[in-house]
Amino acid sequence: MEQAVPQFAHRTVLLDEALGALAIDGERREGVYIDGTFGRGGHSRAILARLSESGRLIAFDRDPEAVAAAGTIRDTRFSIVHTSFAQLADELARLGIEAVSGVLFDLGVSSPQIDDAQRGFSFRNDGPLDMRMDPTRGEPASAWLARASVDEIREVISDYGEERFAFQIAKALVARRAERPLSSTRELAALVAGVVRTREKGQDPATRTFQAIRIYINQELAELEQGLTAAMDALAPGGRLVVISFHSLEDRIVKRFLNALANPAQPPARLPIKAMDLPRATIRRARKLSPGSAEISANPRARSAVMRVAEKLAAGVSHDAH
Ligand SMILES: C[S@@+](CC[C@H](N)C(=O)[O-])C[C@H]1O[C@@H](n2cnc3c(N)ncnc32)[C@H](O)[C@@H]1O
C-alpha cells in the first residue's frame, strides 16, 4: 500500500550520539525510556528498535500534530502523552512507573512547526502570529503583543533574544498597534527590520525577536527547569539523561543544573563535618557534544545543537565526576 508522504518532515539531530548516550544495551534494553520531545519520532523510533520485547517507551509532546504523527507507530511498547515534559512526574505516577532507565529531551521547535506558516513561528513564510507549540492552550503571540506594556515586551526581547535593540523594537510595536493590531509574522518581521539597523552576518534582523517571543509564549525555560528536575527524580541509578539544546539560554540552564548535581556545594572546611557526611555528587557527566561538519552540511538546523549527558549515580558513590 502506498504510504502518505508527510507534508512537513523533521530531520533528527544527533541521532546516533543520543542513542549511544542512552546506552540501551544488555539488561537496559528491558527498561522504561522517556522521549520528552517526540516531534516526528526520529529518536523514538530508534529507541524502540533497541528495546527488548519487555522494554517500554513513553513519549511526550505538547503539540497535537506531533501526537497525531505518533499514531503511525503501532507498537505495544510505545505510548504518547499530549502534555509538556514538565508534567513527567505526574504522568509517571498516573502510569504507575517508579523509575526509568533513560530520559531524552531534544528541545525547541521541530522543522514541521517552523515550516508550516500557519503555526506562526517563521519570519520567512507569512502566517498568523501564533507561535504556540500547543495551540489548544494559552494565548497566541498576537494576543500577548496586543496587551503587553513596552517594558514587558522589552524585557522578553532582551532576556530571551539577547537583542540589543529590544527597547526600540518594543516601542515601535506599541506605537504600531495603536494604529492597527499586529496579526501576521511578516508584519512583525518587517517592523523589526525597520528598527534593527545592524545585524550579525547571515542572521535575519527578526531572528532574535522571534526566538524571544516564542520562548516566552511557550514558557520554554521554566518548562525546561521543571523537566530536568522531574527527569532526574525519575531516573533509576545508572539511568541516563540526554539533553539536546539549540541556543545558549537553554544550554546554560542544562549546564548549571548538571554542574550543581555533579559538584554539590560543600560546607566551609572549618566546620566539623565528617567526610562521609559531605554532600556527594548524584550524577556523572559526559563531555558535551556537538554535531560534526557532515551532519551540519546535511542539516543546517543542526549547527547550533549541543548535547549534554549525565548518568545518575547510586547513593553513596564517591563524588568524583569523570
Ligand atoms: C526538536 S523537536 C524534536 C524532534 C524529535 N526528536 C524527532 O527526532 O523527530 C522538539 C519537539 O518537542 C516539543 N516540545 C518542546 N518543548 C516541549 C515540552 N516542554 N514538552 C513537550 N514537548 C515539547 C515540540 O512541540 C517539538 O515537537
The ligand as an SDF file (V2000), in Angstrom:
LIG
                    3D

 27 29  0  0  0  0  0  0  0  0999 V2000
   13.3180   19.3690   18.0550 C   0  0  0  0  0  0  0  0  0  0  0  0
   11.7340   18.6840   18.0590 S   0  0  0  0  0  0  0  0  0  0  0  0
   12.0130   17.0030   18.4840 C   0  0  0  0  0  0  0  0  0  0  0  0
   12.3240   16.1460   17.2850 C   0  0  0  0  0  0  0  0  0  0  0  0
   12.3910   14.6700   17.5630 C   0  0  0  0  0  0  0  0  0  0  0  0
   13.4860   14.3120   18.4240 N   0  0  0  0  0  0  0  0  0  0  0  0
   12.4880   13.9210   16.2520 C   0  0  0  0  0  0  0  0  0  0  0  0
   13.5140   13.2750   16.0160 O   0  0  0  0  0  0  0  0  0  0  0  0
   11.5370   13.9410   15.4690 O   0  0  0  0  0  0  0  0  0  0  0  0
   11.0490   19.3020   19.5410 C   0  0  0  0  0  0  0  0  0  0  0  0
    9.6320   18.8240   19.8330 C   0  0  0  0  0  0  0  0  0  0  0  0
    9.4530   18.9710   21.2390 O   0  0  0  0  0  0  0  0  0  0  0  0
    8.2090   19.5230   21.5180 C   0  0  0  0  0  0  0  0  0  0  0  0
    8.3660   20.2290   22.7830 N   0  0  0  0  0  0  0  0  0  0  0  0
    9.0960   21.3350   23.0240 C   0  0  0  0  0  0  0  0  0  0  0  0
    9.0230   21.6610   24.3170 N   0  0  0  0  0  0  0  0  0  0  0  0
    8.2460   20.7240   24.9140 C   0  0  0  0  0  0  0  0  0  0  0  0
    7.8090   20.4970   26.2490 C   0  0  0  0  0  0  0  0  0  0  0  0
    8.1310   21.3210   27.2490 N   0  0  0  0  0  0  0  0  0  0  0  0
    7.0540   19.4140   26.4890 N   0  0  0  0  0  0  0  0  0  0  0  0
    6.7030   18.5590   25.4880 C   0  0  0  0  0  0  0  0  0  0  0  0
    7.0680   18.7400   24.2010 N   0  0  0  0  0  0  0  0  0  0  0  0
    7.8330   19.8070   23.9220 C   0  0  0  0  0  0  0  0  0  0  0  0
    7.8810   20.3940   20.3300 C   0  0  0  0  0  0  0  0  0  0  0  0
    6.4870   20.5190   20.1900 O   0  0  0  0  0  0  0  0  0  0  0  0
    8.5310   19.6250   19.1790 C   0  0  0  0  0  0  0  0  0  0  0  0
    7.6000   18.7530   18.5920 O   0  0  0  0  0  0  0  0  0  0  0  0
  1  2  1  0
  2  3  1  0
  2 10  1  0
  3  4  1  0
  4  5  1  0
  5  6  1  0
  5  7  1  0
  7  8  2  0
  7  9  1  0
 10 11  1  0
 11 12  1  0
 11 26  1  0
 12 13  1  0
 13 14  1  0
 13 24  1  0
 14 15  1  0
 14 23  1  0
 15 16  2  0
 16 17  1  0
 17 18  1  0
 17 23  2  0
 18 19  1  0
 18 20  2  0
 20 21  1  0
 21 22  2  0
 22 23  1  0
 24 25  1  0
 24 26  1  0
 26 27  1  0
M  CHG  2   2   1   9  -1
M  END
$$$$
